[in-house]
């Protein structure tokens, strides 16, 4: 993907990142994909809060890299993973910003899950 001009979060588009402070578990049925006490909560404008989980706390054997990539002018280029289960798993259910823009640098090394494809329990 080509480099784009980053936008800086501000009053018109606020972004905050803070330690979640409780256990966060992401899973599909009986399969635990991630389990952490080190999640970060990213709040962006009027969007629902998103849990960013350290990649080290994710069962990476369940992640299958996808060719999908997207761009956010506030966060940068995102790469996606599908969840690979024996019975099949959701495509492009996980994303990460390997080199996020400076304003959101804390999410580097973390992944997030689409909550309509993966159950994410905060305070599990």
DSSP file (Angstrom, degrees, kcal/mol; ACC not computed):
  #  RESIDUE AA STRUCTURE BP1 BP2  ACC     N-H-->O    O-->H-N    N-H-->O    O-->H-N    TCO  KAPPA ALPHA  PHI   PSI    X-CA   Y-CA   Z-CA
    1    1 A X              0   0    0      0, 0.0     2,-0.2     0, 0.0    76,-0.1   0.000 360.0 360.0 360.0 147.2    0.0    0.0    0.0
    2    2 A X        -     0   0    0      1,-0.1     2,-0.1     0, 0.0     0, 0.0  -0.502 360.0 -98.2 -82.5 152.6    1.2    3.5   -0.7
    3    3 A X        -     0   0    0     -2,-0.2     2,-0.3     1,-0.0    -1,-0.1  -0.440  41.1-162.2 -69.0 140.7    1.9    5.9    2.1
    4    4 A X        -     0   0    0     -2,-0.1     2,-0.7    -3,-0.1    -1,-0.0  -0.754  30.7 -92.8-117.7 165.8   -0.9    8.4    2.8
    5    5 A X        -     0   0    0     -2,-0.3     2,-0.0     1,-0.0    -2,-0.0  -0.721  47.8-130.1 -80.6 117.6   -0.9   11.6    4.7
    6    6 A X        -     0   0    0     -2,-0.7     2,-0.4    68,-0.1    68,-0.2  -0.351  11.2-138.2 -70.2 149.1   -1.8   10.8    8.3
    7    7 A X        -     0   0    0     66,-3.5     2,-0.5    65,-0.1    94,-0.1  -0.847  16.5-130.1-101.6 144.3   -4.5   12.8   10.1
    8    8 A X        -     0   0    0     -2,-0.4     5,-0.1     1,-0.0    66,-0.1  -0.817  23.8-115.6 -96.8 128.3   -3.9   13.8   13.7
    9    9 A X        +     0   0    0     -2,-0.5     2,-0.2    65,-0.2     5,-0.2  -0.311  53.0 144.6 -58.5 145.2   -6.7   12.9   16.2
   10   10 A X  B >   -A   13   0A   0      3,-0.8     3,-1.2     0, 0.0    -1,-0.0  -0.859  64.1 -53.9-161.3-166.4   -8.2   16.0   17.7
   11   11 A X  T 3  S+     0   0    0      1,-0.3     3,-0.4    -2,-0.2    -2,-0.1   0.810 132.3  49.7 -56.5 -32.1  -11.5   17.5   19.0
   12   12 A X  T 3  S+     0   0    0      1,-0.3    -1,-0.3    33,-0.0    -3,-0.1   0.702 131.8  15.5 -80.5 -19.0  -13.3   16.7   15.7
   13   13 A X  B <  S-A   10   0A   0     -3,-1.2    -3,-0.8    -5,-0.1    -1,-0.3  -0.517  83.9-170.0-152.5  74.2  -12.0   13.1   15.8
   14   14 A X        -     0   0    0     -3,-0.4    31,-3.3    -5,-0.2     2,-0.4  -0.403   4.9-173.7 -73.4 145.5  -10.7   12.1   19.2
   15   15 A X  E     +B   44   0B   0     29,-0.2     2,-0.4    -2,-0.1    29,-0.2  -0.989   4.0 179.5-135.2 127.9   -8.8    8.9   19.8
   16   16 A X  E     -B   43   0B   0     27,-2.5    27,-2.8    -2,-0.4     2,-0.4  -0.962   9.5-164.5-126.1 148.3   -7.8    7.7   23.3
   17   17 A X  E     +B   42   0B   0     -2,-0.4     2,-0.3    25,-0.2    25,-0.2  -0.997  19.0 160.3-130.9 126.8   -5.9    4.5   24.2
   18   18 A X  E     -B   41   0B   0     23,-1.9    23,-3.3    -2,-0.4     2,-0.2  -0.971  47.3 -86.7-142.8 159.5   -5.8    3.3   27.8
   19   19 A X  E     -B   40   0B   0     -2,-0.3    21,-0.2    21,-0.2    20,-0.1  -0.449  31.1-143.3 -63.6 132.1   -5.1    0.0   29.7
   20   20 A X        -     0   0    0     19,-2.5    -1,-0.2    -2,-0.2    20,-0.1   0.915  20.5-155.2 -66.9 -42.8   -8.3   -2.0   29.9
   21   21 A X        +     0   0    0     18,-0.5     2,-0.3    16,-0.2    -1,-0.1   0.420  59.8  71.9  86.2  -2.1   -7.3   -3.2   33.4
   22   22 A X  S    S-     0   0    0     17,-0.1    17,-0.4    14,-0.0    -1,-0.2  -0.885  93.4 -77.0-136.3 169.7   -9.3   -6.4   33.4
   23   23 A X        -     0   0    0     -2,-0.3   100,-3.2    99,-0.1   101,-1.4  -0.446  41.9-164.3 -69.1 138.4   -9.1   -9.8   31.7
   24   24 A X  E     -DE  36 122C   0     12,-3.0    12,-2.5    98,-0.2     2,-0.4  -0.996   5.1-173.0-126.4 128.6  -10.2   -9.9   28.0
   25   25 A X  E     -DE  35 121C   0     96,-2.2    96,-3.2    -2,-0.4     2,-0.4  -0.980   4.5-167.0-124.3 132.8  -10.9  -13.2   26.3
   26   26 A X  E     +DE  34 120C   0      8,-2.5     7,-2.6    -2,-0.4     8,-2.1  -0.971  25.0 145.1-118.1 132.8  -11.7  -13.6   22.6
   27   27 A X  E     -DE  32 119C   0     92,-2.4    92,-2.4    -2,-0.4     2,-0.4  -0.982  44.7-132.7-159.0 169.2  -13.1  -16.9   21.3
   28   28 A X  E >  S-D   31   0C   0      3,-2.3     3,-2.5    -2,-0.3    90,-0.1  -0.967  77.1 -52.0-129.3 112.2  -15.3  -18.7   18.9
   29   29 A X  T 3  S-     0   0    0     -2,-0.4    90,-0.0     1,-0.3    89,-0.0  -0.372 126.3 -13.3  55.6-128.7  -17.5  -21.3   20.5
   30   30 A X  T 3  S+     0   0    0     -3,-0.1     2,-0.6    -2,-0.1    -1,-0.3   0.541 116.2 100.8 -80.5  -4.3  -15.1  -23.5   22.6
   31   31 A X  E <   -D   28   0C   0     -3,-2.5    -3,-2.3     2,-0.0     2,-0.7  -0.717  60.7-153.6 -90.0 117.7  -12.0  -22.1   20.9
   32   32 A X  E     +D   27   0C   0     -2,-0.6    -5,-0.3    -5,-0.2     3,-0.1  -0.804  17.0 175.1 -87.6 118.2  -10.1  -19.5   22.9
   33   33 A X  E     +     0   0C   0     -7,-2.6    26,-3.3    -2,-0.7     2,-0.3   0.794  67.8   8.6 -92.0 -34.1   -8.2  -17.3   20.4
   34   34 A X  E     +DF  26  58C   0     -8,-2.1    -8,-2.5    24,-0.3    -1,-0.3  -0.997  54.7 179.5-150.1 146.0   -6.9  -14.8   22.9
   35   35 A X  E     +D   25   0C   0     22,-2.0     2,-0.3    -2,-0.3   -10,-0.2  -0.921  24.8 149.8-148.8 117.7   -6.7  -14.4   26.7
   36   36 A X  E     -D   24   0C   0    -12,-2.5   -12,-3.0    -2,-0.3     3,-0.1  -0.981  45.9-163.2-149.8 156.5   -5.0  -11.4   28.3
   37   37 A X  S    S+     0   0    0     -2,-0.3   -16,-0.2   -14,-0.2   -14,-0.1   0.124  92.5  70.9-115.5  12.3   -4.9   -9.1   31.2
   38   38 A X        +     0   0    0    -14,-0.1    16,-0.1   -18,-0.1   -15,-0.1   0.066  67.0 138.5-117.3  23.2   -2.8   -6.6   29.1
   39   39 A X        -     0   0    0    -17,-0.4   -19,-2.5    14,-0.1   -18,-0.5  -0.264  42.2-141.8 -69.3 156.3   -5.4   -5.4   26.6
   40   40 A X  E     -BC  19  52B   0     12,-2.6    12,-3.2   -21,-0.2     2,-0.6  -0.946   7.6-139.9-115.0 140.3   -5.7   -1.8   25.5
   41   41 A X  E     -BC  18  51B   0    -23,-3.3   -23,-1.9    -2,-0.4     2,-0.6  -0.905  15.7-163.1-101.3 119.8   -9.1    0.0   25.0
   42   42 A X  E     -BC  17  50B   0      8,-3.0     8,-2.4    -2,-0.6     2,-0.5  -0.906   3.0-168.4-103.7 123.9   -9.1    2.3   21.9
   43   43 A X  E     -B   16   0B   0    -27,-2.8   -27,-2.5    -2,-0.6     2,-0.5  -0.959   7.2-176.8-111.9 125.2  -11.9    4.8   21.8
   44   44 A X  E >   -B   15   0B   0     -2,-0.5     3,-2.6     3,-0.3   -29,-0.2  -0.970  47.8 -65.8-129.9 118.6  -12.3    6.6   18.5
   45   45 A X  T 3  S-     0   0    0    -31,-3.3   -32,-0.1    -2,-0.5    -1,-0.0  -0.110 111.2 -22.8  45.2-127.7  -14.8    9.3   17.8
   46   46 A X  T 3  S+     0   0    0     -3,-0.1    -1,-0.3     2,-0.0     2,-0.1   0.267 108.0 114.6 -97.9  11.4  -18.3    7.9   18.0
   47   47 A X  S <  S-     0   0    0     -3,-2.6    -3,-0.3     1,-0.1     3,-0.1  -0.427  77.8 -94.6 -77.9 155.3  -17.3    4.2   17.3
   48   48 A X        -     0   0    0      1,-0.1    -4,-0.2    -2,-0.1    -1,-0.1  -0.370  54.4 -89.4 -62.4 149.4  -17.7    1.5   19.9
   49   49 A X        -     0   0    0     -6,-0.1     2,-0.4    -3,-0.1    -6,-0.2  -0.295  43.1-146.6 -59.3 146.4  -14.6    0.9   22.0
   50   50 A X  E     -C   42   0B   0     -8,-2.4    -8,-3.0    -3,-0.1     2,-0.6  -0.961   5.0-136.0-120.9 134.3  -12.2   -1.7   20.6
   51   51 A X  E     -C   41   0B   0     -2,-0.4     2,-0.6   -10,-0.2    62,-0.5  -0.789  14.4-161.1 -88.9 123.8  -10.0   -4.1   22.6
   52   52 A X  E     -C   40   0B   0    -12,-3.2   -12,-2.6    -2,-0.6     2,-0.4  -0.939  11.2-162.0-105.4 119.9   -6.4   -4.4   21.2
   53   53 A X  E     -G  111   0D   0     58,-3.2    58,-2.6    -2,-0.6   -14,-0.1  -0.849  25.9-105.5-108.0 133.4   -4.8   -7.5   22.6
   54   54 A X  E >   -G  110   0D   0     -2,-0.4     3,-2.2    56,-0.2    56,-0.3  -0.309  25.1-130.1 -56.0 134.9   -1.0   -8.1   22.6
   55   55 A X  G >  S+     0   0    0     54,-3.0     3,-1.7     1,-0.3     5,-0.2   0.816 107.3  65.9 -56.7 -31.1   -0.1  -10.6   19.8
   56   56 A X  G 3  S+     0   0    0     53,-0.4    -1,-0.3     1,-0.3     4,-0.1   0.723  99.4  52.2 -63.3 -20.7    1.9  -12.6   22.4
   57   57 A X  G <  S+     0   0    0     -3,-2.2   -22,-2.0     2,-0.1     2,-0.4   0.194  94.9  89.9-101.7  15.4   -1.5  -13.3   24.2
   58   58 A X  B <  S-F   34   0C   0     -3,-1.7     2,-1.6   -24,-0.2   -24,-0.3  -0.893  85.7-117.3-111.4 140.8   -3.1  -14.7   21.0
   59   59 A X    >   -     0   0    0    -26,-3.3     3,-2.1    -2,-0.4     4,-0.2  -0.621  33.9-171.8 -74.4  92.0   -3.0  -18.3   19.9
   60   60 A X  G >  S+     0   0    0     -2,-1.6     3,-1.2     1,-0.3    -1,-0.2   0.649  74.5  74.2 -68.2 -14.9   -1.2  -17.5   16.7
   61   61 A X  G 3  S+     0   0    0      1,-0.2    -1,-0.3    -3,-0.1    -2,-0.1   0.702  95.5  53.7 -68.2 -16.2   -1.6  -21.0   15.4
   62   62 A X  G <  S+     0   0    0     -3,-2.1    22,-3.1   -29,-0.1     2,-0.5   0.492  90.5  92.7 -93.6  -4.9   -5.2  -20.1   14.8
   63   63 A X  E <   -H   83   0E   0     -3,-1.2     2,-0.5    20,-0.2    20,-0.2  -0.798  52.4-172.3 -96.8 126.4   -4.3  -17.0   12.7
   64   64 A X  E     -H   82   0E   0     18,-2.9    18,-2.9    -2,-0.5    28,-0.2  -0.965  29.6-119.8-115.0 115.2   -4.1  -17.3    8.9
   65   65 A X  E     -H   81   0E   0     -2,-0.5     2,-0.3    16,-0.2    16,-0.3  -0.212  29.5-152.2 -55.2 141.3   -2.7  -14.2    7.2
   66   66 A X  E     -     0   0E   0     14,-2.6    14,-0.4     2,-0.2    -1,-0.1  -0.752  22.2-128.3-111.4 159.3   -5.2  -12.7    4.7
   67   67 A X  E    S+     0   0E   0     -2,-0.3     2,-0.1    12,-0.1    -1,-0.1   0.566  76.3 113.3 -80.5  -9.1   -4.4  -10.7    1.6
   68   68 A X  E     +     0   0E   0     12,-0.1    12,-1.2    11,-0.0     2,-0.3  -0.409  39.9 170.9 -68.9 135.7   -6.9   -8.0    2.8
   69   69 A X  E     -H   79   0E   0     10,-0.2     2,-0.3    -2,-0.1    10,-0.2  -0.991   7.6-174.8-140.4 146.2   -5.5   -4.6    3.8
   70   70 A X  E     -H   78   0E   0      8,-1.6     8,-3.0    -2,-0.3     2,-0.4  -0.884  16.2-133.2-134.0 168.8   -7.2   -1.4    4.7
   71   71 A X  E     -H   77   0E   0     -2,-0.3     2,-0.5     6,-0.2     6,-0.2  -0.987  11.9-171.4-128.3 133.5   -6.1    2.1    5.4
   72   72 A X  E  >  -H   76   0E   0      4,-2.7     4,-2.8    -2,-0.4     3,-0.3  -0.992  20.1-145.6-118.5 125.5   -7.2    4.4    8.2
   73   73 A X  T  4 S+     0   0    0     -2,-0.5   -66,-3.5     1,-0.2    -1,-0.1   0.698 101.7  44.1 -65.3 -15.8   -6.0    8.0    8.0
   74   74 A X  T  4 S+     0   0    0    -68,-0.2    -1,-0.2     2,-0.1   -65,-0.2   0.708 128.8  22.1 -97.3 -24.6   -5.7    8.1   11.8
   75   75 A X  T  4 S-     0   0    0     -3,-0.3    26,-1.9     1,-0.3     2,-0.3   0.706  98.2-130.7-117.4 -28.7   -4.0    4.8   12.4
   76   76 A X  E  <  -H   72   0E   0     -4,-2.8    -4,-2.7    24,-0.2     2,-0.4  -0.821  55.0  -7.1 114.8-154.0   -2.3    3.7    9.2
   77   77 A X  E     -H   71   0E   0     22,-0.3    22,-0.4    -2,-0.3     2,-0.4  -0.696  60.8-156.2 -88.6 129.6   -2.3    0.5    7.2
   78   78 A X  E     -H   70   0E   0     -8,-3.0    -8,-1.6    -2,-0.4     2,-0.3  -0.856   2.7-157.5-107.7 140.8   -4.1   -2.5    8.6
   79   79 A X  E     -HI  69  96E   0     17,-2.6    17,-2.1    -2,-0.4     2,-0.3  -0.835  16.1-141.9-110.2 153.9   -3.4   -6.2    7.8
   80   80 A X  E     - I   0  95E   0    -12,-1.2   -14,-2.6   -14,-0.4     2,-0.3  -0.802  11.7-162.8-121.5 158.1   -5.9   -8.9    8.4
   81   81 A X  E     -HI  65  94E   0     13,-2.4    13,-2.0    -2,-0.3    12,-0.8  -0.976  12.1-143.4-132.1 146.5   -6.1  -12.5    9.5
   82   82 A X  E     -H   64   0E   0    -18,-2.9   -18,-2.9    -2,-0.3     2,-0.6  -0.743  28.8-114.3 -98.0 158.7   -8.7  -15.2    9.2
   83   83 A X  E     -H   63   0E   0      7,-2.5     2,-0.9    -2,-0.3   -20,-0.2  -0.865  26.7-149.8 -98.9 120.9   -9.3  -17.6   12.1
   84   84 A X        +     0   0    0    -22,-3.1     2,-0.3    -2,-0.6     6,-0.0  -0.787  26.5 162.9 -98.1 103.4   -8.3  -21.1   11.0
   85   85 A X    >   -     0   0    0     -2,-0.9     3,-2.1     1,-0.1     4,-0.2  -0.862  49.4-116.0-115.1 154.2  -10.4  -23.8   12.8
   86   86 A X  T 3  S+     0   0    0     -2,-0.3     3,-0.1     1,-0.3    -1,-0.1   0.868 120.7  44.7 -55.7 -36.9  -10.8  -27.4   11.7
   87   87 A X  T 3  S-     0   0    0      1,-0.2    -1,-0.3    -3,-0.0    -3,-0.0   0.330 130.6 -90.7 -90.0   8.7  -14.5  -26.7   11.2
   88   88 A X    <   -     0   0    0     -3,-2.1     2,-0.3     2,-0.0    -1,-0.2   0.157  43.8-143.8  93.7 145.9  -13.8  -23.5    9.4
   89   89 A X        -     0   0    0     -4,-0.2     2,-0.1    -6,-0.1    -5,-0.1  -0.881  31.3 -70.6-139.9 170.8  -13.5  -20.0   10.9
   90   90 A X    >   -     0   0    0     -2,-0.3    -7,-2.5    27,-0.2     3,-0.6  -0.366  46.3-125.8 -69.6 139.2  -14.4  -16.5   10.0
   91   91 A X  T 3  S+     0   0    0      1,-0.2    -9,-0.2    -9,-0.2    -1,-0.1  -0.559  86.2   1.5 -80.3 145.3  -12.4  -14.7    7.3
   92   92 A X  T 3  S+     0   0    0     -2,-0.2   -10,-0.3   -28,-0.2    -1,-0.2   0.837  84.1 140.3  49.1  42.3  -10.8  -11.4    8.0
   93   93 A X    <   +     0   0    0    -12,-0.8    21,-2.6    -3,-0.6     2,-0.4   0.590  58.5  51.3 -88.9 -12.4  -12.0  -11.4   11.6
   94   94 A X  E     -IJ  81 113E   0    -13,-2.0   -13,-2.4    19,-0.2     2,-0.3  -0.964  63.4-178.4-130.1 139.8   -8.7  -10.0   13.1
   95   95 A X  E     -IJ  80 112E   0     17,-2.3    17,-2.6    -2,-0.4     2,-0.3  -0.957   2.6-178.0-136.6 159.9   -6.7   -6.9   12.2
   96   96 A X  E     -I   79   0E   0    -17,-2.1   -17,-2.6    -2,-0.3     2,-0.6  -0.989  25.9-136.6-150.6 156.0   -3.5   -5.2   13.3
   97   97 A X    >   -     0   0    0     13,-0.5     3,-0.7    10,-0.4    12,-0.3  -0.928  18.3-174.8-112.1 101.9   -1.5   -2.2   12.5
   98   98 A X  T 3  S+     0   0    0     -2,-0.6     2,-0.2   -21,-0.4    -1,-0.1   0.833  86.9  21.9 -70.7 -30.3    2.1   -3.3   12.4
   99   99 A X  T 3  S-     0   0    0    -22,-0.4   -22,-0.3    -3,-0.1    -1,-0.3  -0.577  87.2-176.4-133.4  71.5    3.4    0.2   12.0
  100  100 A X    <   -     0   0    0     -3,-0.7   -24,-0.2     5,-0.2   -25,-0.1  -0.224  36.6 -88.2 -68.3 158.8    0.6    2.5   13.3
  101  101 A X    >   -     0   0    0    -26,-1.9     3,-1.9     1,-0.1    -1,-0.1  -0.233  44.1-102.5 -62.5 157.9    0.9    6.3   13.2
  102  102 A X  G >  S+     0   0    0      1,-0.3     3,-1.6     2,-0.2     4,-0.2   0.823 117.9  62.7 -54.4 -38.2    2.6    8.0   16.1
  103  103 A X  G 3  S+     0   0    0      1,-0.3    -1,-0.3   -29,-0.1     3,-0.1   0.742 118.2  28.3 -63.3 -22.2   -0.6    9.2   17.7
  104  104 A X  G X  S+     0   0    0     -3,-1.9     3,-2.2   -30,-0.1    -1,-0.3  -0.028  78.8 132.6-125.5  29.1   -1.7    5.5   18.2
  105  105 A X  G X   +     0   0    0     -3,-1.6     3,-1.8     1,-0.3    -5,-0.2   0.734  58.9  75.6 -56.6 -25.1    1.7    3.9   18.5
  106  106 A X  G 3  S+     0   0    0      1,-0.3    -1,-0.3    -4,-0.2    -4,-0.1   0.734  85.4  63.5 -62.1 -21.7    0.7    2.0   21.6
  107  107 A X  G X  S+     0   0    0     -3,-2.2     3,-1.7     2,-0.1   -10,-0.4   0.522  73.2 117.5 -84.7  -2.3   -1.4   -0.5   19.4
  108  108 A X  T <  S+     0   0    0     -3,-1.8   -10,-0.2     1,-0.3     3,-0.1  -0.380  79.3  23.6 -58.3 140.1    1.7   -1.8   17.6
  109  109 A X  T 3  S+     0   0    0    -12,-0.3   -54,-3.0     1,-0.3   -53,-0.4   0.607 107.9 104.2  77.6  10.8    2.1   -5.5   18.4
  110  110 A X  E <   -G   54   0D   0     -3,-1.7   -13,-0.5   -13,-0.3     2,-0.3  -0.836  54.2-152.9-121.0 159.0   -1.6   -5.8   19.2
  111  111 A X  E     -G   53   0D   0    -58,-2.6   -58,-3.2    -2,-0.3     2,-0.3  -0.915   4.7-153.6-126.7 158.2   -4.6   -7.3   17.3
  112  112 A X  E     -J   95   0E   0    -17,-2.6   -17,-2.3    -2,-0.3     2,-0.4  -0.913   9.8-139.1-128.9 159.1   -8.3   -6.5   17.4
  113  113 A X  E     -J   94   0E   0    -62,-0.5     2,-0.6    -2,-0.3   -19,-0.2  -0.920  19.4-118.5-121.8 140.9  -11.3   -8.6   16.6
  114  114 A X    >>  -     0   0    0    -21,-2.6     4,-2.0    -2,-0.4     3,-1.9  -0.695  25.4-149.0 -72.6 119.0  -14.5   -7.9   14.8
  115  115 A X  T 34 S+     0   0    0     -2,-0.6     5,-0.2     1,-0.3    -1,-0.1   0.565  93.5  63.2 -74.8  -6.5  -17.1   -8.6   17.6
  116  116 A X  T 34 S+     0   0    0      1,-0.1    -1,-0.3     3,-0.1     3,-0.1   0.512 116.1  31.0 -88.0  -4.3  -19.7   -9.7   15.0
  117  117 A X  T <4 S+     0   0    0     -3,-1.9     2,-0.4     1,-0.3   -27,-0.2   0.603 125.9  36.8-120.0 -24.7  -17.4  -12.6   14.1
  118  118 A X  S  < S-     0   0    0     -4,-2.0     2,-0.6   -25,-0.1    -1,-0.3  -0.996  80.2-122.6-133.6 134.2  -15.5  -13.3   17.4
  119  119 A X  E     -E   27   0C   0    -92,-2.4   -92,-2.4    -2,-0.4     2,-0.6  -0.678  28.1-168.9 -78.3 121.5  -16.9  -13.1   20.9
  120  120 A X  E     -E   26   0C   0     -2,-0.6     2,-0.6   -94,-0.2   -94,-0.2  -0.957   0.5-166.6-114.9 116.6  -14.9  -10.7   22.9
  121  121 A X  E >   -E   25   0C   0    -96,-3.2   -96,-2.2    -2,-0.6     3,-0.7  -0.910   4.3-159.4-109.6 117.8  -15.6  -10.7   26.7
  122  122 A X  E 3  S+E   24   0C   0     -2,-0.6   -98,-0.2     1,-0.2   -99,-0.1  -0.839  83.1  19.0 -95.5 126.9  -14.2   -7.8   28.8
  123  123 A X  T 3         0   0    0   -100,-3.2    -1,-0.2    -2,-0.5   -99,-0.2   0.788 360.0 360.0  83.3  29.7  -13.9   -8.7   32.4
  124  124 A X    <         0   0    0   -101,-1.4  -100,-0.1    -3,-0.7    -2,-0.1   0.478 360.0 360.0 -64.2 360.0  -14.0  -12.4   31.7
